[in-house]
């Protein structure tokens, strides 16, 4: 009997922990929004300097790697679409296929994965180290809201920079697709990009940007909530960092699937 009850007990415990983690992340989101909008009334304003520093770390420092990976993905998509469409004699449709798949799907997803790996892990490691060294408790003792100081600037910066990085990723990926596809289509890169702009619709761009906003919230909340929940010293910080990256990327993929399902029915 115990052999049957133990798996159920573990499942129940994990379920309760998961629900608690989701609730804690939701609390961080609500408190961050409240402090951003009304923190100044309580003497806890969110400093623009802190937001600007987070924007540099989240966005500006990530531009080279995001653009490089997006360019590479664009070339890969061009190769795959040309090879697949050649079987049907429809190579010219690569412009539509690459343009819409990049702006709707791959630009936001690539950016989200890169930022989750860079910034989500950094949030978990930094906050985890502060929890272990009791710096978070020290902030509360001296009258500084930890959420206002550590979470709200990161959330605002992420909400601003994720769509910006997504646009840069779209442009880089489209250029990459054009660099490979222009020759088989017997056109110049300029002509390829002009034709791409002609077939794209505002909805294509807005679909990718809406995903990037949701991705920004998910990455920030998972990274910060995981960091605040660290226990076990330095080893716990390492586990939290790994957990933040895995959970963030998993959440992005699931959210992307849901977006694609409901927006393309």
C-alpha positions as CSV (number, residue, x, y, z in Angstrom):
1,X,0.0,0.0,0.0
2,X,2.8,2.4,0.8
3,X,4.4,1.8,-2.6
4,X,1.2,3.1,-4.1
5,X,0.8,6.0,-1.8
6,X,4.3,7.3,-2.0
7,X,4.1,8.4,-5.7
8,X,0.8,10.0,-5.1
9,X,2.2,11.8,-2.1
10,X,5.1,13.1,-4.1
11,X,2.8,14.2,-6.9
12,X,0.6,16.0,-4.5
13,X,3.6,17.7,-2.9
14,X,5.0,18.8,-6.2
15,X,1.6,20.1,-7.3
16,X,1.2,22.2,-4.2
17,X,4.7,23.5,-4.7
18,X,4.0,24.4,-8.3
19,X,0.7,26.2,-7.4
20,X,2.6,28.1,-4.6
21,X,5.3,29.1,-7.0
22,X,2.8,30.4,-9.5
23,X,1.0,32.3,-6.8
24,X,4.2,33.9,-5.5
25,X,5.1,35.0,-9.1
26,X,1.7,36.5,-9.5
27,X,2.1,38.4,-6.2
28,X,5.5,39.8,-7.4
29,X,3.8,41.0,-10.6
30,X,0.9,42.7,-8.8
31,X,3.3,44.3,-6.2
32,X,5.7,45.5,-8.9
33,X,2.8,47.2,-10.9
34,X,1.5,48.8,-7.7
35,X,4.9,50.1,-6.7
36,X,5.6,51.4,-10.2
37,X,2.4,53.3,-10.3
38,X,1.9,54.4,-6.7
39,X,5.2,53.7,-5.0
40,X,6.0,57.4,-4.8
41,X,3.0,57.9,-2.5
42,X,4.6,55.5,0.0
43,X,8.0,57.0,-0.4
44,X,9.1,54.0,-2.5
45,X,9.5,55.4,-6.0
46,X,11.0,53.2,-8.8
47,X,14.2,55.1,-9.8
48,X,14.7,55.9,-13.5
49,X,18.4,55.4,-13.1
50,X,17.8,51.8,-12.0
51,X,15.5,51.2,-14.9
52,X,18.1,52.6,-17.3
53,X,20.8,50.3,-15.9
54,X,18.5,47.3,-16.3
55,X,17.7,48.3,-19.8
56,X,21.4,48.4,-20.7
57,X,22.0,45.0,-19.2
58,X,18.8,43.4,-20.6
59,X,18.8,45.0,-24.0
60,X,21.9,46.8,-25.2
61,X,24.3,44.2,-24.1
62,X,22.2,41.5,-25.8
63,X,22.1,43.2,-29.2
64,X,25.1,41.5,-30.7
65,X,24.2,37.9,-29.8
66,X,20.5,38.4,-30.7
67,X,21.4,39.8,-34.1
68,X,24.0,37.2,-34.8
69,X,21.7,34.3,-33.9
70,X,18.8,35.8,-35.8
71,X,20.9,36.3,-38.9
72,X,22.0,32.6,-38.7
73,X,18.4,31.4,-38.2
74,X,17.3,33.5,-41.2
75,X,19.9,31.9,-43.4
76,X,18.8,28.4,-42.1
77,X,15.1,29.2,-42.9
78,X,16.1,30.4,-46.3
79,X,17.9,27.1,-47.0
80,X,15.0,25.0,-45.7
81,X,12.2,26.8,-47.5
82,X,14.1,26.9,-50.8
83,X,14.7,23.2,-50.6
84,X,11.2,22.3,-49.6
85,X,9.4,24.7,-52.1
86,X,11.7,23.7,-55.0
87,X,9.9,20.3,-55.0
88,X,6.7,22.0,-55.9
89,X,8.2,24.6,-58.2
90,X,7.2,27.3,-55.9
91,X,10.6,28.8,-54.9
92,X,9.1,32.3,-55.2
93,X,6.9,31.7,-52.2
94,X,9.9,31.6,-49.9
95,X,9.4,35.4,-49.5
96,X,6.0,34.9,-48.0
97,X,7.0,31.8,-45.9
98,X,10.2,33.3,-44.5
99,X,8.7,36.7,-43.9
100,X,5.7,35.6,-42.0
101,X,7.4,32.8,-40.0
102,X,10.1,35.2,-38.9
103,X,7.9,38.1,-37.8
104,X,5.2,35.9,-36.3
105,X,7.2,33.2,-34.7
106,X,11.0,33.0,-34.8
107,X,12.0,36.6,-34.1
108,X,10.2,36.7,-30.7
109,X,11.1,33.1,-29.8
110,X,14.8,33.4,-30.5
111,X,14.9,36.7,-28.6
112,X,13.1,35.1,-25.7
113,X,15.4,32.1,-25.5
114,X,18.5,34.3,-25.6
115,X,17.2,36.7,-23.0
116,X,16.1,33.8,-20.8
117,X,19.5,32.3,-20.9
118,X,21.3,35.6,-20.3
119,X,19.0,37.7,-18.1
120,X,16.7,35.1,-16.4
121,X,19.6,33.2,-15.1
122,X,21.3,36.4,-14.0
123,X,18.2,37.5,-12.0
124,X,18.0,34.1,-10.2
125,X,21.8,34.1,-9.4
126,X,21.9,37.7,-8.2
127,X,18.7,37.5,-6.0
128,X,19.7,34.1,-4.8
129,X,23.1,35.4,-3.7
130,X,21.4,38.3,-2.0
131,X,19.0,36.0,-0.2
132,X,21.8,33.7,1.0
133,X,23.9,36.7,2.2
134,X,20.8,38.2,3.9
135,X,21.0,41.4,1.8
136,X,17.3,41.2,1.0
137,X,16.5,41.1,4.7
138,X,18.8,44.1,5.2
139,X,16.9,46.1,2.5
140,X,13.6,45.4,4.3
141,X,15.2,46.4,7.7
142,X,16.3,49.8,6.4
143,X,12.9,50.5,4.9
144,X,13.5,49.6,1.2
145,X,10.9,47.4,-0.4
146,X,12.9,44.5,-2.0
147,X,10.3,44.2,-4.8
148,X,10.6,47.9,-5.6
149,X,14.3,47.8,-5.6
150,X,15.0,44.5,-7.3
151,X,11.9,43.4,-9.3
152,X,10.0,46.5,-10.6
153,X,13.0,48.0,-12.5
154,X,13.8,44.7,-14.1
155,X,10.2,44.2,-15.2
156,X,9.9,47.6,-16.7
157,X,13.2,47.3,-18.5
158,X,12.3,43.9,-19.8
159,X,8.9,45.1,-21.1
160,X,10.7,47.9,-23.0
161,X,13.7,46.0,-24.4
162,X,12.1,42.7,-25.3
163,X,9.9,44.2,-28.1
164,X,12.9,46.3,-29.2
165,X,15.2,43.2,-29.4
166,X,12.4,41.4,-31.2
167,X,12.3,44.0,-34.0
168,X,16.0,43.8,-34.3
169,X,15.8,40.0,-34.5
170,X,13.1,40.2,-37.2
171,X,15.3,42.6,-39.3
172,X,18.4,40.5,-38.9
173,X,16.6,37.2,-39.7
174,X,14.9,38.7,-42.8
175,X,18.3,39.9,-44.0
176,X,19.7,36.4,-43.4
177,X,16.9,34.8,-45.3
178,X,17.5,37.3,-48.2
179,X,21.2,36.7,-48.3
180,X,20.7,33.0,-49.1
181,X,17.4,33.2,-51.0
182,X,18.2,36.1,-53.3
183,X,20.5,34.1,-55.6
184,X,18.2,31.1,-56.2
185,X,15.4,33.6,-56.9
186,X,17.6,35.6,-59.2
187,X,17.0,38.9,-57.5
188,X,19.1,41.3,-55.5
189,X,18.9,41.5,-51.7
190,X,17.3,44.9,-52.0
191,X,14.6,43.5,-54.2
192,X,14.0,40.6,-51.9
193,X,13.6,42.8,-48.9
194,X,11.2,45.2,-50.8
195,X,9.1,42.2,-51.8
196,X,9.1,41.0,-48.2
197,X,7.8,44.3,-47.0
198,X,5.1,44.2,-49.6
199,X,3.8,40.8,-48.5
200,X,3.9,41.4,-44.7
201,X,0.9,42.8,-42.9
202,X,0.8,44.9,-39.7
203,X,-0.8,41.8,-38.0
204,X,2.4,39.8,-38.6
205,X,4.6,42.3,-36.7
206,X,2.1,42.8,-33.9
207,X,1.7,39.1,-33.3
208,X,5.4,38.7,-32.7
209,X,5.5,41.8,-30.5
210,X,2.6,40.7,-28.4
211,X,4.5,37.4,-27.8
212,X,7.6,39.3,-26.8
213,X,5.6,41.3,-24.1
214,X,4.3,38.1,-22.6
215,X,7.8,36.5,-22.8
216,X,9.2,39.5,-20.9
217,X,6.8,39.1,-18.0
218,X,7.4,35.3,-17.9
219,X,11.2,35.6,-17.9
220,X,11.3,38.3,-15.2
221,X,8.8,36.6,-12.9
222,X,10.4,33.2,-13.1
223,X,13.9,34.5,-12.7
224,X,13.1,36.8,-9.7
225,X,10.7,34.4,-7.9
226,X,13.3,31.5,-8.3
227,X,16.0,33.8,-6.9
228,X,13.9,34.9,-3.9
229,X,13.1,31.2,-3.1
230,X,16.8,30.1,-2.9
231,X,17.7,27.9,0.1
232,X,20.9,25.9,0.8
233,X,23.7,28.4,0.3
234,X,25.9,28.5,-2.8
235,X,24.7,25.2,-4.0
236,X,21.1,26.4,-3.8
237,X,22.1,29.4,-6.0
238,X,23.4,27.1,-8.6
239,X,20.3,25.0,-8.6
240,X,18.1,28.1,-8.8
241,X,20.0,29.4,-11.8
242,X,19.6,26.2,-13.7
243,X,15.9,26.0,-12.7
244,X,15.3,29.5,-13.8
245,X,16.7,28.9,-17.3
246,X,14.8,25.6,-17.7
247,X,11.5,26.9,-16.4
248,X,11.8,30.1,-18.5
249,X,12.5,28.4,-21.8
250,X,9.8,25.8,-21.1
251,X,7.3,28.6,-20.3
252,X,8.2,30.5,-23.5
253,X,7.7,27.4,-25.7
254,X,4.3,26.6,-24.1
255,X,3.2,30.3,-24.3
256,X,4.3,30.4,-27.9
257,X,2.3,27.3,-28.7
258,X,-0.8,28.8,-27.1
259,X,-0.3,32.1,-29.0
260,X,0.1,30.3,-32.3
261,X,-3.0,28.1,-31.7
262,X,-5.3,31.0,-30.8
263,X,-4.0,33.6,-33.2
264,X,-4.0,31.4,-36.3
265,X,-7.3,29.6,-36.0
